[in-house]
Amino acid sequence: MEIRSTTEQDRDAFADTVYAAFARFPESPDALFSALEMERGVLAVAPDGRPVGTAAAYSFELTLPGEILVPVAGVTAVGVLPSHRRRGVLNAMMRHQLADVRARGEVLSVLLASEAGIYRRFGYGPATYTERLTVSRHQAAFAPPRAGGAAASGSIEVLRRADCGDVLEDVYDRYRRARPGALSRPHRWWAGGAGQPPVSVAPRYVAVHRDDDGVADGYASYAVDAGTLTVDETITADDAVATALARFALDHDLVTRVVFKHCPPGHPLRWQFADFRAGQAEDETDWLWVRLLDIPRALTARGWEADGELVLDVEDPFLDERGSYLLTVRDRKAECIATDRNPIFRWT
Ligand SMILES: CC(C)(COP(=O)(O)OP(=O)(O)OC[C@H]1O[C@@H](n2cnc3c(N)ncnc32)[C@H](O)[C@@H]1OP(=O)(O)O)[C@@H](O)C(=O)NCCC(=O)NCCS
C-alpha cells in the first residue's frame, strides 16, 4: 500500500474515494471540498493503482484560553473504502499526516470524530463538548431580567443563508477570536453560499442581529420542519444578543418546539426561563478532539488563569515518544522545560 501526499490533480479521485468510504453521494461537493488544500491531502493507493483511503487537513486558526490564536491542522475527509478496512490503512495515513503537521510547525492537530473509538490510539483526546437544548415553546416564558441585566437593543433581519455569506463571515470571525475552542473557517465555505461544515449544507434562513448603528453582531441559522424550529448555530460574542436571538426563535409562530444545536454544556438559556423545566439538555457529547505535537510550545502558547507548577510525564505510544516536563506559570506567563523531577500527573 502506497501512502502519499496529494496534488491538485487528485481532487476528483480524492472526493470520489471519500464519498465511497461514507457510502454517500455528493449533495453539494463544491461546498464541502472546494476549500480543501490538496497539498495537505493524503491518499492511500492499493498495489493495483486504485485509491482506497483518504485524509486531509485544513490550515485553521484555533483560539486558545487567553484569546490567543494558533495555527492548527484541522483533520478532515478521513475514510477507507469498506473493501480495504482493518488492514492498517488509517494507521499508516495518520502517521504520514502527523509527520506533515509537525514539519509545518503546527503544535496541535484537531478533528471532529465520527466515532469516539477511533482516534485515541493516535494521540487525540476530547477537548470541548457540546449538547442540544430542546425547548417546549409554550412553556418558555423568560423570567423578568434582573436589575442591571441589559437587554440587547437593535434589530433582527431575516435573510437566506445563501444570500448573506459575507455578513455571516464577518460576524463569525469576530466571535471565534474571542471564544476559546473555536476554529477559523475558510473563506470559501462562506463564499459558496451553501453553508459550511459542520453545519448542514442544506438551505437555511438566518436571523441576523444588528446593533443600533446597523452593524451585524450576531446570527442564528435555522429551519422549520413539522412544528419544530431547529437552530443550527447561534453565533455572537455578546450574551444579550444571544438572548435576543433565542427570543426570536421562541417567538416564531406555528412552532411547538425549538431545538438549539451545538450549545456548550451548561448553556445559560435555561436559567433565563421562569420555568427551568421548559428546556431539556440532551445528547451531551465530545466535540473538538485535540492532539499535541509539541508539548512545551502548546502549553506555553495558551493563557493561564492561575499561577502554579506542574510536572507532567507524557507517554506517546503512537509516535513512540516520552518526556517529563515542568510547567511553571508566574504572573500568568508559562514556561515549560524538560525535567527529571517526579511527575505529579501521569498523562498518557
Ligand atoms: C474509521 C476508518 C477510517 C478506519 O480505517 P481502517 O483502515 O479500517 O483502520 P486501521 O485498519 O488502520 O485501524 C487502526 C486501528 O483503529 C481501530 N479502528 C478502526 N476503525 C475503528 C472504529 N470505527 N472504531 C474503533 N476502532 C477502530 C482498528 O481496530 C485498529 O486498531 P489497532 O491499531 O489496535 O489494531 C474506516 O473504518 C472508515 O472509513 N470508516 C467510515 C468513515 C469514517 O468513520 N471516517 C472517520 C471520520 S472522523
The ligand as an SDF file (V2000), in Angstrom:
LIG
                    3D

 48 50  0  0  0  0  0  0  0  0999 V2000
  -12.5320    4.6950   10.5360 C   0  0  0  0  0  0  0  0  0  0  0  0
  -11.7710    4.1380    9.3340 C   0  0  0  0  0  0  0  0  0  0  0  0
  -11.1400    5.2990    8.5730 C   0  0  0  0  0  0  0  0  0  0  0  0
  -10.7070    3.1660    9.8390 C   0  0  0  0  0  0  0  0  0  0  0  0
   -9.8790    2.7630    8.7450 O   0  0  0  0  0  0  0  0  0  0  0  0
   -9.0700    1.3760    8.7730 P   0  0  0  0  0  0  0  0  0  0  0  0
   -8.0770    1.4320    7.6560 O   0  0  0  0  0  0  0  0  0  0  0  0
  -10.0070    0.2480    8.8120 O   0  0  0  0  0  0  0  0  0  0  0  0
   -8.3010    1.4820   10.1680 O   0  0  0  0  0  0  0  0  0  0  0  0
   -6.9750    0.6590   10.5740 P   0  0  0  0  0  0  0  0  0  0  0  0
   -7.0480   -0.7190    9.9630 O   0  0  0  0  0  0  0  0  0  0  0  0
   -5.7630    1.4570   10.2460 O   0  0  0  0  0  0  0  0  0  0  0  0
   -7.1660    0.5770   12.1260 O   0  0  0  0  0  0  0  0  0  0  0  0
   -6.3470    1.2470   13.0360 C   0  0  0  0  0  0  0  0  0  0  0  0
   -6.8180    0.8940   14.4260 C   0  0  0  0  0  0  0  0  0  0  0  0
   -8.0680    1.5720   14.6650 O   0  0  0  0  0  0  0  0  0  0  0  0
   -9.0680    0.6100   15.0140 C   0  0  0  0  0  0  0  0  0  0  0  0
  -10.3170    1.0970   14.4340 N   0  0  0  0  0  0  0  0  0  0  0  0
  -10.5170    1.3820   13.1450 C   0  0  0  0  0  0  0  0  0  0  0  0
  -11.7600    1.8430   12.9690 N   0  0  0  0  0  0  0  0  0  0  0  0
  -12.3470    1.8380   14.1790 C   0  0  0  0  0  0  0  0  0  0  0  0
  -13.6430    2.2100   14.6360 C   0  0  0  0  0  0  0  0  0  0  0  0
  -14.5900    2.6670   13.7850 N   0  0  0  0  0  0  0  0  0  0  0  0
  -13.9120    2.1110   15.9570 N   0  0  0  0  0  0  0  0  0  0  0  0
  -12.9640    1.6440   16.8080 C   0  0  0  0  0  0  0  0  0  0  0  0
  -11.7090    1.2730   16.4200 N   0  0  0  0  0  0  0  0  0  0  0  0
  -11.4090    1.3790   15.1170 C   0  0  0  0  0  0  0  0  0  0  0  0
   -8.5860   -0.7130   14.4320 C   0  0  0  0  0  0  0  0  0  0  0  0
   -9.1430   -1.8010   15.1070 O   0  0  0  0  0  0  0  0  0  0  0  0
   -7.0980   -0.5880   14.6370 C   0  0  0  0  0  0  0  0  0  0  0  0
   -6.7740   -0.8730   15.9980 O   0  0  0  0  0  0  0  0  0  0  0  0
   -5.3450   -1.4880   16.4060 P   0  0  0  0  0  0  0  0  0  0  0  0
   -4.3140   -0.4740   15.9640 O   0  0  0  0  0  0  0  0  0  0  0  0
   -5.4510   -1.6250   17.8930 O   0  0  0  0  0  0  0  0  0  0  0  0
   -5.2540   -2.7810   15.6610 O   0  0  0  0  0  0  0  0  0  0  0  0
  -12.7200    3.3530    8.3770 C   0  0  0  0  0  0  0  0  0  0  0  0
  -13.3500    2.3550    9.1270 O   0  0  0  0  0  0  0  0  0  0  0  0
  -13.7740    4.2260    7.7220 C   0  0  0  0  0  0  0  0  0  0  0  0
  -13.5360    4.7740    6.6360 O   0  0  0  0  0  0  0  0  0  0  0  0
  -14.9680    4.3760    8.3510 N   0  0  0  0  0  0  0  0  0  0  0  0
  -16.0630    5.1640    7.7660 C   0  0  0  0  0  0  0  0  0  0  0  0
  -15.7310    6.6280    7.6670 C   0  0  0  0  0  0  0  0  0  0  0  0
  -15.3460    7.2360    8.9970 C   0  0  0  0  0  0  0  0  0  0  0  0
  -15.9530    6.9910   10.0390 O   0  0  0  0  0  0  0  0  0  0  0  0
  -14.2760    8.0630    8.9820 N   0  0  0  0  0  0  0  0  0  0  0  0
  -13.8050    8.7700   10.1470 C   0  0  0  0  0  0  0  0  0  0  0  0
  -14.2730   10.1690   10.0460 C   0  0  0  0  0  0  0  0  0  0  0  0
  -13.9150   11.0950   11.5390 S   0  0  0  0  0  0  0  0  0  0  0  0
  1  2  1  0
  2  3  1  0
  2  4  1  0
  2 36  1  0
  4  5  1  0
  5  6  1  0
  6  7  2  0
  6  8  1  0
  6  9  1  0
  9 10  1  0
 10 11  2  0
 10 12  1  0
 10 13  1  0
 13 14  1  0
 14 15  1  0
 15 16  1  0
 15 30  1  0
 16 17  1  0
 17 18  1  0
 17 28  1  0
 18 19  1  0
 18 27  1  0
 19 20  2  0
 20 21  1  0
 21 22  1  0
 21 27  2  0
 22 23  1  0
 22 24  2  0
 24 25  1  0
 25 26  2  0
 26 27  1  0
 28 29  1  0
 28 30  1  0
 30 31  1  0
 31 32  1  0
 32 33  2  0
 32 34  1  0
 32 35  1  0
 36 37  1  0
 36 38  1  0
 38 39  2  0
 38 40  1  0
 40 41  1  0
 41 42  1  0
 42 43  1  0
 43 44  2  0
 43 45  1  0
 45 46  1  0
 46 47  1  0
 47 48  1  0
M  END
$$$$
